[in-house]
Amino acid sequence: MSVATLPIARYRFTARLAADLCLPDYAGSLLRGVFGAALRHTTCMTGLPVCAECPLWRSCSYPALFETPPQPTQFAQRFTQVPNPYVIEPPASGARDLLAGEPLVWHMVLIGEPTLGRLPLIVHAWERALRQGLGPQRVTGELLAVERIDSAGEVATAVDADTGPHAEATPARVTLHFHTPLRLQHQGQVLRPDQLDARTLLSQMLRRTNLVLDLHLGIRPAPFDASALLAAVVPTLTDDRSGLRWQDWTRYSGRQRQEMNLGGVVGAWTLTGALGPFVPWLRLGQWLHLGKSATMGLGGYQLEMHTA
C-alpha cells in the first residue's frame, strides 16, 4: 500500500479579529474548544447533554468528527477511546498579544473521505466560532480564507503525495523534531525524556496509525504487523534523546472545571538503525501527530532524514 494515495489533507485557516486577543502559551486547546462548541451547536438536533445517550449518536456529524464513538476494529483489543479524524495545528507556541486586524492563522488536518466531505460543515463551524468570539473577552473575527496546503507549506495545486514514500536511499538515521509537546504514557503517567525509548515511540506511533487507518480510512487488514515490525527493527536501533527537553504547559478545562498539566517533551530525537520499514509511517505521523491530545496539535513533529 502506498500512503501517497490516502485521503488526508491539511487546510490553512486565516481569520481577522475585530479586537486585540491575548493568545495563550499554547492555543491548541482554545481553538479546539471553540470549534467543538460551534460544531455541536450547528449539528445537534436533540439538545441532550451527553452524546452517548442520544439516539442519533452514531449518525450525527458532531460525534463523527469531534467525539468518535468506540466501535469494533480488526484488532482483538477493545478500545473505549479511539482517535478522532482531525488534528488542529495552532499558531506557534508562546503567549503573545495578537492586535486587531492582524491575521490569526492555524491549520487543520482532515482524515478520511467522510471527513473531507464535511469540509463545508467544518468551515461553517469555524465561522460560527469566530462570530461567537475567542478567549475570555470573546473577541470576534471573520474567516478570510481556507486553503489546502501541501507538505511544504504551500497552497496545493494538485493532490499532495508527500505523505508517501520517496524514491531515495534508505535512511541510516532519522530525526524527529518535536515542535509541540509529545505526551507518551505508560500506566497513565506521561514519560519524560529519560523515561522514553525507541520501542515506546514506535509502538505508540504504529498503534495510532493502525487505528486511524482502520476507523477512518477503512483499511483492513492492517498494512503491517506491528509486533513483527517492532521485533525486526527495534533491536537494530540506537536513539539519541540529548536534544529533548521537558516543557510544562497548563490549561483550564471547562468540562472538568480545573487546571490541567499537559506538559510534554519537545526538541530533537534521533534514531539510528534499519529504519526503512518505518519511513512511510514516520512520514504519515507528521500529519497524524503522536501521543495524547494529538487532536489539539500536541505531538507534532517534522521529520529529517539522514542517509549518511
C-alpha positions in Angstrom: 0.0 0.0 0.0 1.2 3.5 -0.9 0.3 6.0 1.7 0.6 8.6 -1.0 -2.9 7.8 -2.1 -4.5 8.2 1.4 -7.4 10.8 1.6 -5.7 13.1 4.1 -5.4 16.8 3.7 -4.1 19.8 5.6 -6.0 23.2 5.4 -4.8 26.6 6.4 -7.4 28.9 8.0 -6.8 32.6 8.1 -9.0 34.9 10.1 -9.0 38.7 11.0 -10.0 39.7 14.6 -12.1 42.7 15.5 -10.1 43.5 18.7 -6.8 42.6 20.4 -6.6 38.9 21.6 -4.1 37.6 24.1 -3.1 34.2 22.7 -2.2 31.7 25.4 1.1 29.9 25.5 -0.4 27.1 23.5 -3.5 28.0 21.5 -4.5 24.4 20.5 -6.8 24.0 23.5 -8.5 27.3 22.8 -9.1 26.6 19.2 -10.3 23.0 19.8 -12.7 24.3 22.5 -14.4 26.9 20.4 -14.5 24.7 17.3 -16.2 21.9 19.2 -18.8 24.1 20.8 -19.7 25.7 17.5 -19.8 22.4 15.7 -22.1 21.0 18.4 -24.4 24.0 18.3 -24.6 23.7 14.5 -25.3 20.0 14.3 -27.1 18.8 17.4 -30.8 18.1 16.9 -31.9 16.8 20.3 -30.1 19.1 22.8 -29.2 16.1 25.0 -26.3 17.0 27.3 -24.4 13.6 26.7 -24.0 12.4 23.1 -23.7 8.7 24.1 -27.3 8.9 25.4 -28.7 10.3 22.1 -30.4 8.0 19.6 -28.5 9.9 16.8 -25.1 9.3 18.4 -23.8 7.1 15.6 -25.2 9.1 12.7 -24.7 12.7 13.8 -21.8 14.7 12.3 -20.7 16.1 15.7 -19.6 12.9 17.3 -18.3 11.5 13.9 -15.9 14.4 13.8 -15.3 15.5 17.4 -16.0 12.6 19.7 -15.8 9.4 17.5 -17.8 6.7 19.2 -15.9 3.5 20.1 -16.6 0.7 17.6 -15.2 -2.7 16.7 -11.9 -2.9 14.8 -9.9 -5.7 13.2 -7.8 -5.9 16.4 -8.5 -8.2 19.3 -8.3 -5.4 21.8 -11.4 -3.5 22.7 -11.0 0.3 22.7 -13.0 2.6 24.9 -11.5 5.7 23.2 -10.5 6.0 19.6 -8.7 8.7 17.5 -10.8 11.4 16.0 -10.4 12.1 12.3 -8.8 15.6 12.6 -5.9 17.4 14.1 -5.9 21.1 14.9 -2.5 22.7 14.4 -2.4 26.1 16.3 -0.1 29.1 15.8 3.4 28.6 17.1 3.7 28.2 20.9 4.3 31.3 23.1 1.9 33.7 24.8 1.5 36.9 22.9 -0.9 39.7 22.0 -2.5 39.5 18.6 -3.5 43.0 17.6 -6.9 43.8 16.0 -6.6 43.4 12.2 -3.6 41.0 12.4 -4.1 37.6 10.8 -4.8 34.7 13.0 -3.5 31.6 11.2 -4.0 27.9 12.1 -4.1 24.6 10.3 -6.4 21.6 10.4 -5.6 18.1 9.2 -8.7 16.1 8.0 -8.5 12.3 7.7 -10.7 10.1 5.5 -13.2 10.7 2.8 -16.2 11.2 5.1 -14.3 13.9 7.0 -13.1 15.6 3.8 -16.7 15.6 2.6 -17.7 17.5 5.7 -15.3 20.4 4.9 -18.2 22.8 4.3 -19.6 22.0 7.7 -16.2 22.4 9.3 -15.7 25.8 7.7 -19.2 26.8 8.8 -18.4 25.8 12.4 -15.2 27.9 12.4 -17.2 30.9 11.0 -19.7 30.4 13.8 -16.9 30.1 16.4 -15.4 33.4 15.2 -18.7 35.2 15.4 -19.2 34.0 19.0 -15.7 35.1 19.9 -12.4 33.7 21.2 -10.9 33.9 24.7 -12.4 35.3 27.9 -13.1 38.6 26.2 -15.0 36.8 23.4 -13.0 38.6 20.7 -14.9 38.2 17.4 -13.5 37.7 14.0 -14.0 37.0 10.3 -12.8 34.0 8.4 -10.9 35.3 5.4 -9.5 32.2 3.6 -9.4 28.4 3.7 -6.6 26.9 1.6 -5.4 23.4 1.1 -1.7 23.2 1.9 0.9 20.7 0.8 3.6 19.2 3.0 6.0 22.0 2.0 3.5 24.6 3.5 2.5 25.9 0.0 -1.0 26.2 -1.4 -1.7 22.9 -3.0 -2.4 22.9 -6.8 -2.8 19.1 -7.1 -3.1 16.0 -4.9 -0.2 16.1 -2.4 1.7 12.9 -2.5 4.3 13.9 0.1 2.8 11.7 2.8 4.1 8.7 0.9 7.5 7.0 0.3 10.0 8.9 -1.8 12.5 7.5 -4.3 15.5 7.9 -2.1 18.1 5.9 -0.3 17.0 4.1 2.9 18.0 6.5 5.7 20.7 5.5 8.2 19.3 7.9 10.7 16.1 10.0 11.2 15.5 12.9 13.5 12.1 13.8 14.8 11.9 17.5 15.6 9.0 17.9 18.1 7.7 21.4 18.0 4.7 20.8 20.3 4.7 18.7 23.5 4.8 14.9 23.0 2.9 13.1 25.7 3.6 9.4 25.5 2.3 7.5 28.5 3.0 4.3 30.5 0.5 3.1 33.1 -1.2 6.5 33.0 2.0 8.5 33.6 3.4 10.9 30.9 7.0 9.9 30.2 9.9 12.4 30.5 13.0 12.3 28.2 15.0 9.9 30.4 12.0 7.5 30.6 11.5 7.3 26.9 12.9 4.7 24.4 12.7 3.9 20.7 10.3 1.0 21.3 7.8 3.1 23.2 7.9 5.8 20.5 7.5 3.4 17.5 4.9 1.1 19.1 2.6 4.0 20.1 3.1 5.5 16.6 2.1 2.2 15.0 -0.9 1.9 17.3 -2.3 5.3 16.4 -1.6 4.7 12.7 -3.3 1.4 12.7 -6.4 2.7 14.4 -6.7 5.7 12.1 -6.3 3.6 9.0 -8.9 1.1 10.3 -11.5 3.5 11.7 -11.3 6.5 9.3 -9.8 5.1 6.1 -11.4 1.7 6.1 -8.1 -0.1 5.5 -8.4 -3.8 6.6 -6.4 -5.9 7.1 -3.7 -3.7 8.6 -0.9 -2.9 6.2 1.7 -4.0 8.7 2.1 -6.4 11.6 3.1 -4.1 14.4 4.6 -6.8 16.6 6.7 -8.3 13.8 7.9 -4.9 12.6 9.0 -3.9 16.1 10.7 -7.2 16.7 12.7 -6.9 13.5 13.7 -3.2 13.7 13.9 -2.1 17.4 16.9 -4.4 18.2 18.9 -2.6 15.5 18.2 0.9 16.8 20.1 3.3 18.9 18.5 6.6 19.9 19.8 9.9 21.0 17.5 11.9 23.3 20.0 14.5 24.3 18.1 17.1 22.2 14.9 16.6 24.1 13.6 18.7 27.0 10.5 18.8 29.1 8.1 21.7 28.5 5.4 22.5 31.1 2.1 23.7 29.9 -1.2 24.0 31.8 -4.7 24.8 30.6 -8.1 25.2 32.3 -10.6 22.5 31.5 -14.1 23.9 31.4 -15.5 20.4 31.3 -13.6 19.3 34.4 -13.5 22.8 36.0 -9.9 22.6 37.0 -6.4 23.4 35.8 -4.7 20.5 33.9 -1.0 20.0 33.5 -0.4 18.9 29.9 3.4 19.2 29.8 5.4 17.1 27.4 8.6 16.5 25.5 9.9 18.9 22.8 13.1 19.0 20.8 15.1 16.6 18.6 15.0 12.8 18.9 17.4 10.9 16.6 17.1 7.2 15.7 19.8 5.2 14.0 19.4 1.7 12.5 17.5 -0.3 10.0 14.6 2.2 9.7 13.5 1.5 6.2 10.2 -0.2 7.0 9.2 2.7 9.3 9.9 5.5 6.9 6.3 5.7 5.4 4.7 5.7 8.8 7.1 8.2 10.2 6.2 10.5 7.2 2.5 9.9 7.9 3.0 10.7 11.6 3.8 14.3 10.6 0.1 14.6 9.6 -1.4 12.5 12.4 0.8 13.7 15.3 1.7 11.4 18.1 0.7 10.8 21.7 -2.0 12.0 24.0 -4.1 15.1 23.0 -2.9 14.9 19.4 -6.2 16.3 18.1 -5.4 19.7 19.7 -2.0 19.6 17.9 0.3 18.0 20.6 3.0 15.6 19.4 3.6 17.5 16.2 7.0 17.0 14.5 9.0 17.4 11.4 11.0 14.5 10.0 14.6 15.0 9.0 16.2 12.1 7.0 20.0 11.4 7.1 21.4 9.0 4.5 25.0 9.1 5.7 
